[in-house]
Amino acid sequence: MLYELKNDQLTVTFNDMGGVLHSVRREDCEYLWQGNPEYWNGRAPILFPICGRLIDGKYTYGGKTFEMKIHGFARFVPFETKIVSDKEIVFTLTANEETLAQYPVPFVLTISYRLEGSEIISDIVMKNIGDTVMPCTVGAHPGFNIPLDGKGEFTDFYLEFGESCSPDQLVFSDTCFQTGKKTAFPLVDGKCLPLRHTLFDNDAIFLARMADSVTLKSEKTERFVRLSYPKMPYLGIWHKPRTEAPYVCIEPWCGLPSFDGVVDDLATKSDMFRLQPGEEKVLTYSIYFG
């Protein structure tokens, strides 16, 4: 089911399936990728309780083997919805029979969105409601149309980080798993990444040690999108490989895929939060639409 928040600057639509952004419009400009299945049928999924792939889609936990799809299950299930006000909506997912079959941990996942002017601020809250340690992580995966406002070409757009930085690129295998290797990823003038389709011929680019905000922009239009993601240590940049897909995903993550060839034990998997019984973890990111 779809829900709407609106002010004098933006009209924002949400979907309770996955508790996600569905559309972000200003006048005739649709900022959010609209899920054309020719390239990618997603829009802005939330990744939980893992980010990325598992080897053969499997992991072990407590001596048993479980199966889970890439990026976890949150994007595939309906959330309970609460309209808090004319500028805030809250989605909640509580562990149930379907989730426990894939992830045998009692939890509550809450995703809230606040519309403040031209900005959407999202809090993701993971809470352990069980009596054992809860291993989990989270990521955001929003896609944005290029060109924005129909002005310019894909190669007219670039990503500009909020401050100069010298990020590392995480080297993944051909099958998109971690290798443990990294390499320097120089930016133009220490801040800019010009976009071109061939950047994604080998799938996503994943960066660490980068600035905690980045803006999608072009000299061809005044429209832009700025993401801020403090305390989310990884940033993925992606569109469907080896295509001229008219969008880019800008993905702040807290976790990473499995290491190539290693079936993870969830209890020891790297880049996971380990919440004690009753503990919760809050991650906040925001998107400003200019």
Salt bridges, closest charged atoms under 4 A:
GLU27 OE1 - ARG223 NH2 3.30
GLU30 OE1 - ARG25 NH1 3.70
GLU116 OE2 - ARG114 NE 3.56
ASP123 OD2 - ARG114 NH1 2.95
ASP149 OD2 - ARG223 NE 3.65
GLU160 OE1 - LYS217 NZ 3.19
ASP168 OD2 - LYS182 NZ 3.76
ASP168 OD2 - ARG209 NE 2.92
GLU251 OE2 - HIS141 NE2 3.42
ASP264 OD2 - LYS269 NZ 3.11
